[in-house]
Amino acid sequence: MNDIFIFIFSPRENEESRRYDIFFLFLVAFFVLLFCSPILKNISYVSVNDEWMFFFSLNYISRMSIIKFHQLPFWTPYAGGGFPIFGYPYLGLLHPFFIFVLFFGEIIGLKIATILTYLLGSMGMYMLTRDYLNYSRIGSFFASLSYAFCSYLPSFIADGNYCHIYIFILPLIVKFFTNIKKKYLIYAAFFLMFILFQSGFLFVTAIIFLFLFSSLFGISTQNSTGQCLIKNKLKKFLQLLIITFGLSAVYIIPMLNLIERRGGPVHSHLENTYPGMELMAKKEYASLTWKQFICSLLQKRCPNTMPSMYFGYVIIMLFLASLILNWKKNYKWMIVFIFFLLLSFGANAYVDIYKILWHLHPYFHFIYKQNKYFSIGLVFIIPVITGSIFTIKFPLPACLKNFKLGIVSFLLILVFLFSLSDQFITNRTFFSYAFTKKPPLLKNNKKAFYQIGLKGLTLKRDFVNQYHYFFLVNNLGLVNWHNVLKFPEKAIPKYYVQYKEENFDYSLLNFTSFIPNPLYKGEVYFQNKNNIAKLLHFSPNKLSIGVTLNEPDILIINQNYHESWKTDHGKVENIEGLLGVNINKRGNYTVTVRYIPMRFYIGLGISALTCLFMARLSRNIIHRREIALQK
């Protein structure tokens, strides 16, 4: 019994024990896959949730651009009448998991990416608590599974917030960040880009967490001269930011330009003032209250709280007990916990920290649902502190030692099984209603491209993405799509479809219900009817148009104007929001227009230089290590 107790409950003894930790990591992976398995049921089904349909649509656009047109999706005519989609905060094109979308399609690909994110976050929690915090195997195992089985990520998935799930890998980033070897800083930057490339402004949340962590916790260094540790910690944090931004410049520069060009408030005009933000947050239950916070932790379904954070009574009691009994080890974690709790409370907090951030930069105005963006700090730290209870030693007389080991082992295993099984059974049900709808059938995907408009559309556009996805798979663009950046939509639809604010059966949406638009003149045309234009080649980033020009005229392309379009004949102009080409050369010839995003190439150059610098630095480190070994 004593040997078993030491094996399960003792901290890491030496490197020999690593092989046992690999076994426990496999156990974590097994239970996480079992927990997530309902996602794979009816794997080709889509969601009735409109936000899921939004991400299916975005990934469909990227995949189609690469596979069908052999182009990067710099520009898409399939959304908003023409939109510079590269750099869109939620596009996910540069995300490593996009490879699954390429191979398996957007529906199956995103589900695979979701499960892999679960695995990375859960295994990262085990490695962080085991390697850095020196927890026992059972403590790390408990922390990783209670983190995985919390309702935080399942509620995001059920609610369609696919872009938010990548913040779940934060424990893995922290684990690499704490490693003494410099190569692990590159690994931390790599996984931090997971969040940047898909999760938009949740990247800011990850940066805040890492800054607090690096300011409070010791990071192992090779310095034995007594140099100020806080300087080393913040220096490493700044190095992480520089590497991340340098490698991501190819995406960050187009993204920032896109955000700066937005046509209005992201969510509501109320976000332009802080009192308006407070009103909007309270109206939509976007800021936590004490009642919501406690309800979310302890009740299996808490109304008006998103995301859910159900841990259950047992885990929260263990959390409080560990906080009291192991306070010297956990007080720094508790400081971070309180900070993120205040951020999640927003204007409901006694000390409104979020108000400071809101006034710090306009980008914080976009985060009006404080609970959604900052509750990861709570969900991260509760399992960390709770897992430390398995490292507490309770001194007893020697005569009771064996009795103690047996009783303690039995009781802890009972608590372990009961609390985790409660989480597992309760929170797994979120997945059962995430994907319940058959995808739309292809009806028109080989016909010529044209634009569709929705009639009777409300400002909320709650079900637009279900229509948009149907049009996409049938090679049609949607002019008035769901775009939080609110770019002008000037393209003229060929047909209108009556919009209904309800979930609908794709089979009921057919082309006989399309309403012709009398103002439609074609996808390419001249202002003067004596001139003739014919579309010869169509692709997102390049159009070839055969023209017969009898007199100087302006060629109109039925897509939104953008200054990155270039032409080999004439001059690109903005014609009432549409893309125009002013042509003077008479005769029969072909006009080619190309979309050339210079900011992408500037960012690509910076990212390439960063890669070269990192390769050179790695080579120097290896060279110095070889010299040291020879000496």
C-alpha positions in Angstrom: 0.0 0.0 0.0 2.8 2.4 0.8 4.5 1.9 -2.6 1.2 2.5 -4.4 0.6 5.7 -2.3 4.0 7.0 -3.2 3.6 6.2 -6.8 0.3 8.1 -7.1 0.5 10.9 -4.6 4.1 11.9 -4.5 5.7 14.7 -6.6 8.1 13.9 -9.4 11.1 12.0 -8.0 13.5 11.9 -10.9 13.6 11.6 -14.7 12.9 7.9 -14.4 9.4 8.7 -13.4 8.7 10.4 -16.7 7.6 7.2 -18.4 4.9 6.9 -15.8 3.7 10.4 -16.6 3.5 9.4 -20.3 1.1 6.7 -19.2 -1.0 9.2 -17.3 -1.0 11.6 -20.3 -2.4 8.7 -22.4 -5.1 8.3 -19.7 -5.9 12.0 -19.9 -6.2 11.7 -23.7 -8.4 8.6 -23.4 -10.9 10.2 -21.1 -11.0 13.5 -23.0 -11.7 11.7 -26.2 -14.5 9.8 -24.5 -15.9 13.1 -23.2 -15.8 14.6 -26.7 -17.0 11.6 -28.6 -20.6 13.0 -29.1 -19.0 15.6 -31.4 -18.2 12.8 -33.8 -21.7 11.4 -33.9 -23.3 12.4 -37.2 -19.9 13.9 -38.1 -21.1 15.5 -41.4 -24.0 17.3 -39.7 -24.0 21.1 -39.2 -25.5 23.2 -36.4 -28.7 25.1 -36.2 -26.6 27.7 -34.3 -25.9 30.6 -36.7 -22.5 31.3 -35.3 -21.3 27.8 -36.2 -22.7 28.4 -39.7 -20.6 31.6 -39.8 -17.4 29.6 -39.2 -18.4 26.9 -41.6 -18.9 29.7 -44.2 -15.5 31.4 -43.6 -13.7 28.1 -43.8 -15.6 27.1 -46.9 -14.5 30.3 -48.6 -10.8 29.7 -47.7 -10.9 26.1 -48.8 -12.7 26.9 -52.0 -10.2 29.6 -52.9 -7.3 27.2 -52.4 -8.7 24.0 -53.9 -10.9 25.4 -56.7 -9.1 28.5 -57.7 -5.5 27.7 -56.4 -5.3 31.1 -54.7 -4.9 32.4 -51.2 -8.2 34.0 -50.1 -7.0 37.6 -50.2 -10.4 38.7 -51.5 -13.7 37.0 -51.7 -16.7 38.0 -54.0 -18.8 35.5 -52.0 -19.3 37.7 -49.0 -20.7 41.3 -48.8 -20.4 41.8 -52.5 -16.6 41.6 -52.3 -14.6 41.7 -49.1 -10.8 41.7 -48.3 -11.1 38.6 -46.2 -7.4 37.9 -45.5 -6.8 39.3 -42.0 -10.4 38.9 -40.9 -10.0 38.2 -37.1 -11.8 34.8 -37.2 -10.7 33.5 -40.6 -8.4 30.8 -39.3 -6.6 30.4 -42.6 -3.1 30.4 -41.1 -4.1 28.3 -38.2 -2.2 24.9 -38.2 -5.5 23.0 -37.8 -6.7 24.5 -41.1 -5.0 21.5 -42.7 -7.9 19.4 -41.5 -10.3 21.7 -43.3 -8.4 21.3 -46.5 -8.4 17.6 -46.4 -11.8 16.8 -44.8 -13.9 19.9 -45.5 -15.0 22.6 -43.2 -17.6 20.6 -41.3 -15.5 17.6 -40.3 -12.3 19.7 -40.2 -13.5 22.1 -37.6 -14.8 19.2 -35.4 -11.4 17.5 -35.6 -9.8 20.8 -34.7 -12.1 21.1 -31.7 -11.2 17.7 -30.3 -7.4 18.4 -30.8 -7.8 21.7 -28.9 -9.4 19.7 -26.1 -6.4 17.3 -26.0 -3.8 20.1 -26.1 -5.4 22.1 -23.3 -6.0 19.1 -21.0 -2.6 17.5 -21.6 -1.0 21.0 -21.2 -2.7 21.3 -17.7 -1.2 17.9 -16.7 2.3 18.9 -17.8 2.1 22.3 -16.2 1.0 21.1 -12.8 3.4 18.1 -12.9 6.5 19.7 -14.3 6.4 23.3 -13.1 4.2 23.1 -10.0 5.6 19.6 -9.0 2.2 18.1 -8.2 1.7 14.4 -7.5 0.5 12.3 -10.4 -3.0 12.1 -9.0 -3.1 15.9 -8.4 -2.0 16.6 -12.0 -4.4 14.0 -13.3 -7.3 15.5 -11.3 -6.4 19.1 -12.4 -6.3 18.2 -16.1 -9.6 16.2 -16.1 -11.5 18.7 -14.0 -10.3 21.4 -16.4 -11.4 19.3 -19.4 -14.7 18.3 -18.0 -15.7 21.8 -16.9 -18.7 23.1 -18.9 -16.7 26.1 -20.1 -15.7 24.7 -23.5 -18.8 22.5 -24.0 -21.0 25.6 -23.6 -18.9 27.5 -26.1 -19.3 24.7 -28.6 -23.1 24.4 -28.0 -23.4 28.1 -28.4 -21.4 28.3 -31.6 -18.4 30.2 -30.3 -15.9 28.2 -32.2 -13.4 31.0 -32.3 -13.2 31.1 -28.5 -12.2 27.5 -27.9 -8.5 28.1 -28.7 -8.0 30.0 -25.4 -8.3 26.5 -23.9 -4.7 25.7 -24.8 -3.5 28.4 -22.4 -2.0 25.9 -19.9 0.2 24.4 -22.6 1.5 27.9 -23.5 2.2 28.6 -19.8 4.0 25.2 -19.5 6.3 26.0 -22.4 6.8 29.6 -21.1 8.1 28.3 -17.8 10.8 26.0 -19.3 14.4 27.0 -18.9 15.4 26.0 -22.4 15.1 28.8 -25.0 13.6 26.6 -27.7 10.5 26.2 -25.5 9.9 29.9 -25.8 9.5 29.4 -29.5 7.0 26.6 -28.8 5.1 29.0 -26.5 5.0 31.6 -29.3 3.8 28.9 -31.8 0.9 27.9 -29.6 0.1 31.6 -28.8 -0.4 32.1 -32.5 -3.1 29.4 -32.3 -5.1 31.9 -30.4 -4.1 34.9 -32.5 -5.0 33.3 -35.8 -8.5 32.1 -34.8 -9.7 33.7 -31.6 -9.4 37.4 -32.4 -9.4 39.5 -29.3 -9.1 36.6 -26.9 -5.4 36.9 -27.8 -5.4 40.0 -25.6 -6.8 37.9 -22.7 -3.9 35.4 -23.1 -1.4 38.3 -23.1 -2.9 39.7 -19.9 -2.7 36.3 -18.2 0.9 35.7 -19.2 1.9 39.2 -18.1 0.4 38.6 -14.6 2.0 35.2 -14.5 5.4 36.5 -15.4 5.1 39.3 -12.9 4.1 37.0 -10.0 5.7 33.6 -10.5 9.3 32.5 -10.5 10.6 31.4 -13.9 13.6 29.1 -13.9 16.8 30.8 -15.2 20.4 29.9 -15.4 21.5 33.0 -13.6 23.1 32.3 -10.2 24.5 35.8 -9.6 21.5 37.1 -7.7 20.2 39.2 -10.6 16.7 40.6 -10.1 14.3 37.8 -11.0 11.4 40.1 -12.0 13.6 41.6 -14.7 14.3 38.2 -16.1 10.7 37.2 -16.0 9.4 40.3 -17.8 12.3 40.1 -20.2 11.2 36.6 -21.2 7.6 37.8 -21.5 8.7 40.6 -23.9 10.8 38.1 -25.9 7.7 36.0 -26.3 5.7 38.9 -27.5 8.4 40.0 -30.0 8.7 36.4 -31.4 4.9 36.0 -31.7 4.3 39.4 -33.3 7.3 38.9 -35.7 6.2 35.5 -36.8 2.5 36.6 -37.1 3.2 39.9 -39.0 1.9 38.3 -42.2 -1.5 38.1 -40.6 -1.4 41.0 -38.0 -0.7 43.8 -40.5 -3.7 43.0 -42.8 -5.9 42.3 -39.7 -5.1 45.7 -38.1 -5.8 47.5 -41.4 -9.1 45.7 -41.7 -10.2 46.6 -38.2 -9.2 50.3 -38.7 -11.3 50.4 -41.9 -14.5 49.1 -40.2 -17.6 50.9 -41.1 -19.0 51.4 -37.6 -19.3 49.9 -34.1 -18.7 46.2 -34.0 -21.7 45.3 -31.8 -23.7 48.4 -31.1 -23.5 52.2 -31.1 -23.6 51.9 -27.3 -20.0 50.6 -27.2 -18.7 54.1 -28.1 -19.3 55.3 -24.5 -18.6 53.4 -21.3 -22.0 54.1 -19.8 -23.4 52.7 -23.0 -21.2 49.7 -22.7 -22.4 49.1 -19.1 -26.0 49.3 -20.2 -25.4 46.8 -23.1 -23.5 44.4 -20.9 -26.2 44.4 -18.2 -29.0 44.1 -20.7 -27.4 41.0 -22.3 -26.0 39.5 -19.0 -22.5 40.0 -20.4 -20.9 40.9 -17.1 -20.9 38.5 -14.2 -22.7 39.2 -10.9 -22.1 37.3 -7.7 -25.3 35.4 -8.2 -24.4 34.3 -11.7 -20.8 33.4 -10.7 -21.9 31.1 -7.8 -24.7 29.7 -9.9 -22.5 28.9 -12.8 -20.0 27.1 -10.6 -22.5 25.0 -8.6 -25.6 24.6 -10.7 -25.7 22.3 -13.7 -27.6 24.8 -15.9 -27.4 28.4 -14.9 -29.7 30.7 -16.9 -28.3 34.0 -18.5 -24.7 33.0 -18.0 -22.3 32.4 -20.9 -20.0 30.6 -20.8 -21.0 28.1 -18.2 -18.4 27.2 -15.6 -19.9 24.2 -13.8 -17.5 22.3 -11.5 -19.9 21.1 -8.9 -20.0 21.3 -5.1 -17.2 18.8 -4.4 -14.6 20.4 -6.6 -15.4 23.9 -5.3 -15.2 22.6 -1.7 -11.8 21.1 -2.5 -10.8 24.4 -4.1 -11.6 26.3 -1.0 -9.9 23.7 1.3 -6.8 23.7 -0.8 -6.7 27.5 -0.8 -6.8 27.5 3.0 -4.6 24.6 3.7 -2.1 25.3 1.0 -2.3 29.1 1.0 1.5 29.7 0.7 1.6 27.7 -2.5 -1.6 29.2 -4.0 -1.8 32.8 -2.9 -0.2 34.0 -6.2 -2.7 32.0 -8.2 -5.4 33.6 -6.2 -4.2 37.1 -7.1 -4.5 36.3 -10.7 -7.9 34.7 -10.0 -9.2 37.8 -8.3 -7.9 40.0 -11.2 -9.8 38.0 -13.8 -12.8 37.8 -11.6 -12.9 41.6 -11.5 -12.5 41.7 -15.2 -15.4 39.2 -15.7 -17.6 41.3 -13.4 -16.9 44.4 -15.5 -19.0 47.4 -14.3 -20.6 45.1 -11.6 -17.2 44.8 -9.8 -16.4 46.9 -6.7 -13.2 47.9 -8.5 -13.9 48.2 -12.2 -10.6 47.1 -13.8 -12.2 46.7 -17.2 -13.0 50.4 -17.3 -9.2 51.1 -17.2 -8.7 48.8 -20.1 -11.6 50.3 -22.0 -10.1 53.8 -21.8 -6.6 52.4 -22.6 -7.3 51.5 -26.2 -10.3 51.6 -28.6 -9.9 47.9 -29.3 -11.1 47.1 -25.8 -14.4 48.6 -26.9 -15.1 45.5 -28.9 -15.1 43.3 -25.8 -18.5 44.1 -24.4 -19.1 40.5 -23.1 -16.5 40.6 -20.3 -17.6 37.2 -18.9 -17.0 35.5 -22.3 -13.5 37.0 -22.7 -12.1 36.8 -19.2 -13.6 33.8 -17.4 -10.9 31.6 -18.8 -8.7 32.9 -16.0 -11.2 31.5 -13.5 -11.6 28.2 -15.3 -7.8 27.8 -15.5 -7.0 28.5 -11.9 -9.7 26.6 -10.1 -8.3 23.2 -11.3 -4.8 24.3 -10.6 -5.5 25.2 -7.0 -7.8 22.2 -6.5 -5.1 19.8 -7.7 -2.7 21.0 -5.1 -4.7 19.5 -2.3 -3.3 16.1 -3.4 0.2 17.3 -2.4 -0.7 18.3 1.2 0.9 16.1 3.8 -1.0 15.5 7.0 1.4 14.4 9.8 0.1 11.5 12.0 1.8 9.2 14.5 3.9 6.4 13.1 1.5 3.7 14.5 -1.3 5.1 12.3 0.9 5.5 9.2 -0.3 2.4 7.2 -3.9 3.0 8.4 -3.6 6.6 7.2 -2.3 5.7 3.8 -5.2 3.3 3.2 -7.9 5.5 4.4 -6.6 8.6 2.7 -6.1 6.8 -0.6 -9.6 5.3 -0.5 -11.2 8.7 0.4 -9.4 10.7 -2.2 -10.1 8.2 -4.9 -13.8 8.3 -4.0 -13.8 12.1 -4.1 -11.8 11.9 -7.4 -14.3 9.6 -9.0 -17.5 11.2 -7.7 -16.6 14.8 -8.6 -15.2 14.0 -12.1 -18.0 11.6 -13.0 -20.5 14.4 -12.0 -18.7 16.8 -14.3 -18.4 14.2 -17.1 -22.1 13.2 -17.1 -23.5 16.7 -16.7 -21.3 18.7 -19.1 -21.1 16.1 -21.9 -24.8 16.7 -22.6 -23.8 20.1 -24.2 -22.5 18.2 -27.2 -25.7 16.3 -27.9 -27.5 19.3 -29.3 -24.5 21.0 -31.0 -24.8 19.4 -34.4 -28.2 18.1 -35.4 -28.9 19.3 -38.9 -28.1 17.8 -42.3 -25.9 20.0 -44.5 -27.4 21.6 -47.6 -27.3 19.7 -50.9 -25.4 21.1 -53.9 -27.8 22.3 -56.5 -26.1 25.0 -58.5 -22.3 24.8 -57.7 -21.2 24.4 -61.4 -23.2 27.3 -62.8 -22.0 30.9 -63.2 -21.4 33.0 -60.1 -23.8 35.8 -59.2 -24.9 37.7 -56.1 -27.9 37.1 -53.9 -29.6 39.6 -51.6 -31.9 39.0 -48.7 -35.2 40.9 -48.4 -36.7 41.8 -45.1 -33.4 41.6 -43.3 -33.3 42.9 -39.7 -30.4 44.6 -38.1 -29.6 41.6 -35.9 -29.1 39.2 -38.9 -29.5 36.2 -36.5 -30.1 33.6 -39.2 -28.1 35.1 -42.1 -25.3 32.6 -41.9 -27.6 29.6 -42.6 -28.6 31.3 -45.8 -25.1 32.3 -46.6 -23.7 28.7 -46.2 -26.4 27.4 -48.6 -25.5 30.0 -51.2 -21.8 29.3 -50.8 -22.0 25.6 -51.5 -24.1 26.5 -54.6 -21.4 29.0 -55.9 -23.4 32.1 -55.0 -22.4 35.2 -53.2 -24.5 36.9 -50.5 -24.4 40.7 -50.5 -25.8 41.5 -47.1 -23.9 38.9 -45.1 -23.1 38.8 -41.4 -20.0 41.0 -40.9 -19.2 42.6 -37.6 -16.8 45.0 -39.2 -19.7 46.5 -41.3 -18.0 47.2 -44.6 -20.1 48.9 -47.4 -22.2 46.5 -49.4 -22.6 48.1 -52.9 -22.8 45.1 -55.2 -26.2 44.6 -57.0 -27.8 41.2 -56.4 -29.2 39.3 -59.4 -31.9 37.8 -57.3 -33.5 38.4 -53.9 -34.6 35.8 -51.4 -37.1 36.5 -48.7 -35.4 36.4 -45.3 -37.1 34.7 -42.3 -35.9 34.9 -38.7 -36.1 31.2 -38.0 -34.2 28.0 -38.5 -35.3 26.5 -41.8 -35.0 23.3 -43.8 -32.4 23.7 -46.6 -34.5 21.5 -48.9 -37.3 24.2 -48.8 -34.9 26.8 -50.1 -34.9 26.3 -53.9 -34.2 28.5 -56.9 -37.8 28.8 -57.9 -38.3 31.1 -54.9 -35.7 33.5 -56.1 -37.0 37.0 -56.9 -35.4 38.7 -60.0 -33.9 42.1 -59.4 -34.8 44.6 -62.3 -31.7 46.8 -61.4 -29.2 44.0 -62.1 -27.0 44.6 -65.2 -24.6 41.7 -65.0 -21.4 40.9 -63.1 -19.4 43.0 -65.7 -20.8 45.7 -67.9 -20.1 49.2 -69.4 -21.9 52.3 -68.6 -22.3 53.0 -72.3 -24.5 50.3 -74.0 -22.5 50.7 -77.3 -19.6 48.9 -75.6 -19.6 45.2 -74.8 -18.0 43.3 -71.8 -17.9 39.6 -71.3 -16.5 37.7 -68.3 -13.9 35.3 -69.6 -12.2 34.1 -66.4 -13.6 34.3 -62.9 -11.6 33.8 -59.6 -11.6 35.6 -56.3 -8.2 37.5 -56.9 -8.2 37.7 -60.7 -10.8 38.5 -63.4 -10.3 38.5 -67.1 -12.9 40.4 -69.1 -13.2 40.5 -72.9 -14.1 44.0 -74.1 -15.3 45.5 -77.3 -14.7 49.2 -76.8 -16.1 51.6 -79.4 -15.5 54.8 -77.3 -13.9 55.5 -73.9 -15.9 54.2 -71.1 -15.9 52.9 -67.6 -16.0 49.1 -67.1 -18.1 48.2 -64.1 -17.4 45.0 -62.1 -20.2 44.1 -59.8 -18.1 43.9 -56.7 -17.2 46.5 -54.0 -14.3 48.8 -54.7 -11.0 48.4 -53.0 -7.7 50.2 -53.7 -5.7 46.9 -53.9 -7.2 46.0 -57.3 -4.8 46.6 -60.2 -5.5 46.5 -63.9 -3.3 46.0 -67.1 -5.5 48.5 -69.0 -6.8 51.8 -67.9 -7.2 52.9 -64.2 -9.1 51.4 -61.3 -11.7 53.8 -59.9 -14.4 53.9 -57.3 -17.7 54.2 -59.1 -20.4 54.7 -56.4 -18.8 52.0 -54.2 -18.4 49.5 -57.1 -15.2 48.5 -58.8 -14.7 50.4 -62.0 -12.0 50.5 -64.7 -11.6 53.7 -66.7 -10.6 52.5 -70.2 -9.7 54.7 -73.3 -8.1 52.2 -75.7 -10.6 51.3 -78.5 -10.8 47.8 -80.0 -11.3 44.1 -79.0 -9.0 42.9 -76.2 -8.9 41.4 -72.7 -8.8 43.4 -69.5 -7.3 41.7 -66.5 -7.8 43.0 -63.0 -5.8 41.5 -60.0 -6.2 41.9 -56.3 -2.7 42.6 -54.9 -2.6 43.2 -51.1 0.6 45.0 -50.4 0.2 44.8 -46.6 0.2 41.0 -46.9 3.6 41.1 -48.6 5.0 43.6 -46.1 3.9 41.3 -43.3 5.3 38.3 -45.1 8.6 40.0 -45.4 8.7 40.7 -41.6 7.6 37.2 -40.8 10.3 35.8 -43.1 13.0 37.9 -41.5 11.8 36.8 -38.0 12.1 33.2 -39.1 15.6 33.8 -40.5 16.6 35.5 -37.2 15.2 32.7 -35.1 17.0 30.1 -37.2 20.3 32.0 -36.9 19.8 32.3 -33.1 19.0 28.6 -32.8 22.2 27.8 -34.7 24.3 30.0 -32.4 22.8 28.3 -29.3 23.5 24.9 -30.6 27.0 25.9 -31.6 27.7 27.3 -28.1 26.3 24.2 -26.5 28.7 22.0 -28.6 31.7 24.1 -27.6 30.7 23.8 -23.9 30.4 20.0 -24.2 33.8 19.8 -25.8 35.3 21.8 -22.9 
